[in-house]
Amino acid sequence: MKVIKTNAMRILDRLKIPYEAHTYECEEFVDALQIADMLRLPYEKVYKTLVTVGTSKNYFVFVIPIAEELDLKRAAKVVGEKSLSMIHVKEIHAVTGYVRGGCTAIGMKKQYVTRIDESARSLERMVVSGGRIGTQLEIKPEDLLKACGGEYAEVIVS
């Protein structure tokens, strides 16, 4: 089966960043825990991409372990905002260019400030959405940082 390249994959190819694509059959949004189960991947290795909006009306992207919760207060502090809230599901495509369940920090419509949870630093490889439902990318955390212009930060509920 030929893997159809996503925008995220084309960007990684252009940056000469190696990755492994994992594909799964899925017609619509399912949560990341179910995807990890389908692909038989440990939860600690799989990360989800969340998009927030600050009081400044700027957007911020956070990549966190799938079984964890984003600490909005901590995340706001990290990006220098008074407060953050999750964007509405209906806004995901307009803001990122991706659909819910296929959102990745690589290759969004604009280069938003991106923070990857500190926990990724200790991983050899992590798995993030590949830019569409049905595709996940396995990549080194440092390579994800490079591809999305991100930084590490402590942003999950402790």
Secondary structure, 3 states (H helix, E strand, C coil): CCCCCCHHHHHHHHCCCCCEEEECCCCCCCCHHHHHHHCCCCHHHEEEEEEEEECCCCEEEEEEECCCCECHHHHHHHCCCCCEEECCHHHHHHHHCCCCCCCCCCCCCCCCEEEEEHHHHHCCCEEEEEEECCEEEEECHHHHHHHHCCEEECCECC
